[in-house]
């Protein structure tokens, strides 16, 4: 990886830090390419059991770096989304490992979408979220039209998309955009503690849970119930399930291995 992305792996936890702090970690093509590759590697690497996404400096991610497109004569928004942004969002939603966003500052535009795609969001008390697209006459993209109404409801999603007004951390918690708020200086330590806890958990079961929840967003009740039963059969045959039962009966801490 280059200096647009910092990647650190320790004891099952992969921390990926967007690292263009001088532009609040705005996306350019290089960062998009490297973030997608980091997520692909995390999916393939059995040693990675949880992914933490955050940003360097004052911002989480301010979205697309508009300067990166300056002077482009044949730019296609459709192709940019298909080739770069959408694969990243799909990778986050389909990787069968927990993905946590530690939102350290502003998450705007596609940066907001990136945070919303994570399984959980832990916010600094300095964090803010803004669906900024309307300010430049665009449509919320990179999954925002999918995730936002599911998190905050239809009416509030329209309000945030139309007005392009920022939401501070306290309001984000009230709306359900984030799971927790922590003091800014404690954001990374506390989020790492949570992520490390998940990395030491039954990550095969977590992956199947993620698959079931994703499926249930679209399925009828009978379909969701049938799919749950199928995945439970898979989970029930894992070594982690056997270890969990043995630990419960033995009144000891389980030693899950993610298999």
N, C-alpha and C positions, 0 to 999 in steps of 0.2 A: 504494500500500500504506500501511497505517497503521503505528503503532509496534509492533504485535504481530508484525511480520515485517519484517526488513531484507533488501533485495535489492540486490546489487552485481554489475555485469557488466563484465568486463575481458578483452579479447583472447580471446573465445570461451568464457570461464569464467563461469558464473552461480553466485554464492554466495548461498544462501538461509539466513538465520539466524533461527531461532525466537527471539522477543524478548519473553518474559515472565519475565525472570530472577527476579522476586520470588516466583514460584511454580514455579521450576525448569522454566519453559517448558511448563507444563501447557496442554493444549488447551482453548480455549473455541470457541464456534461461529464467532466472527470469525476466529480464527487458522486454523481448518480451512478456512473459505471462502477465505481469502487464500492459503493454501498450495496449495490445489487450483488456483486461478487462476494462481498463479505457475508451476506445473508445466505448465498448459495453454499459457501464453504461451511457456514454454521450448520446448515441442514445436513450436510454430508458427514460432518465430524461428530462421531459418537461421544467424544470427550466434552463437547459443548452441550450443556443441559439447560441453560437459560441464557437469554440475550438481553442486555441492557443497552438502550439507545439514549444518548444525551448529546449536548452541544458544548463546545468550548467557549469560554468567555461569557459575555452578557446575554447571549441569545441561545435558544434551542435551535431554531431554523426559521429564517425569514422568507422562505419560499424560493421561487426562481430568481436567480440573479439576472435582472433584465439587461444588464450590460453585456452579458454573455451572448445575447442575441442581436446586439447592436450591429447594424450594417448587413444583417442577413437578408439576402434578396429572395430566397425561396423557402422561407421558414414555414413549416407545417405544425400547427398545434397538435393535430391528430397524431402525426407520426412521432412527435416528441413524447406525447403521453403513452402511446402504444409501445414505443421502444425503450423508454427510460423510466417514467414514473409508475405506470401501471404494473410492470413486473416487480417493482420493489414492494408495492402495496400487496400484491398477490403473494409474494414471498413471505411477508410478515404474517399474513393471515393463514397461510397453509403450512408454514414450518411447524412441526409437531413438537414444539418446545415453547415454554413461556417466553413472551417478549414484553418487557417493561420499558416504558419511556420515562426518563427522569427529566422533566421539563424545567429547565433552569432559568428560562427567561421567555422572551417572546416566541410564540409559535404562530407564524402567519402564513396564509396561503397554503401552498403545498407542504410547508412545514407543519401547519396545523393538521393537515390531512395525515401526515406521517405519524404524528402523535396519536391521532384518533384511531389509526389502524392497529396500534399496539394492544395487547391484551389488557394491560393496566397502565394507568398514568399516575405517577407521583409528581406533584407540583411543588416547586419552590414558592414561598410566599411572595416572590417577585415575578412569578410567571404570569403570562397573559396569552390569550388565544384570540385570533382574529381571522375571520374568513374575508380576506382583503380583496378578493377578486372583483367585486362590484366597483371598487374604486378605479379600476382600469377597464371597466366594461366587459369583464369576462365572467364565465360560469365557474362555480366551485368545482374543482377537479381532484384527481388523485384519490378518489374515494370519499371526499367530503359529502357529496350528495347521498351517499350510501350510509355512512356512519353517523353523520350529524343528526338526522331525524330519529335514528334508532337510540341515540344517547339522550337527546333533549326533547324529543317530541316534534311533531310536524310544525306547529305554529312557531315555536321558538327557533326551529331550524330556518324557517323562512325569514324571521326577523334578523337573525345573525347573518344570513346570506345577503339579504337586501340592504341592510344598513351598514354592513362592514364595520361595526363598532367593536372595539376590543372588550374582552371579558377578562376581568382580573381573577386571581386565583380563588378568592373567596366565593365569587359568583360562579366560577367554573365548578367548584365543589357542590354548591347548592343545586346547580343544573344537572349534575351527574357527568360532567365532562371529565372530571378527575376522580380518582379514588381517595387520595389523601393530599393534604398540604403539610409541608414541613418547613421549618426555618431554613432560609437559603443556605447557610453554611453547613447544615446537616443533610442537605438533599442527597448528595452522592453517598455518604456513609450509610444513611438510613435506607436508601434504595438498594444499595449493594447488599445490605443485611437481608432485606426481603428477597432479593434475587438469589443470594447464596442459599437461603432457606429453601427456595423452590428448586435450585440446582441440586440440592441434596435430597429432594423428595422423589416420589414415584413418577419420574418424568415420562415414562411410557404411558402411564395412566393420564397424565396431564395432556399428552399429545392426543390421546383418544378423546378426552373431554373436549379439547379444542375442536376436534373434528365434529363431534356431536353438536356442539353449540353452533358452529358455522352452518351445519346442515339444518338445524332446527330453526334458523332464521327464515327459511323458505318453505319448510315442510308442513304438511297437515299433521294434526296430532297423531293419527294412526301411523303415519310414516315415521314421525319422530320416535314414537314408542318402539316401533320395529327396529329402527336403526340403533337406538339405545341398547336394545336386547342383543343385537349383533355385536356391538362394540364391547358390551359387558362380557360376552363370551370370550372375546379376544383378551380383554384385561384380566379376566379370571384365570387365564392360563399363563400369565407372566410370572417370572421369578419374583418380581416386586410384590405381587399379591400374596404369594406364598410366604415371603419374608414378613409382610405386614401382619398376616394372621399369626405367624409364629411369634412375632414381637408382642402382639397383643396378648396372646395366651401366656407368654413368658414374662409379661409385665416389664418389658425392657424397651429401649429406643430402637426403632427399626433402622436397619442399614440398607437403604434402597440403592440400587445400582442402575436404575433406568432401563431395565430389561425385563 
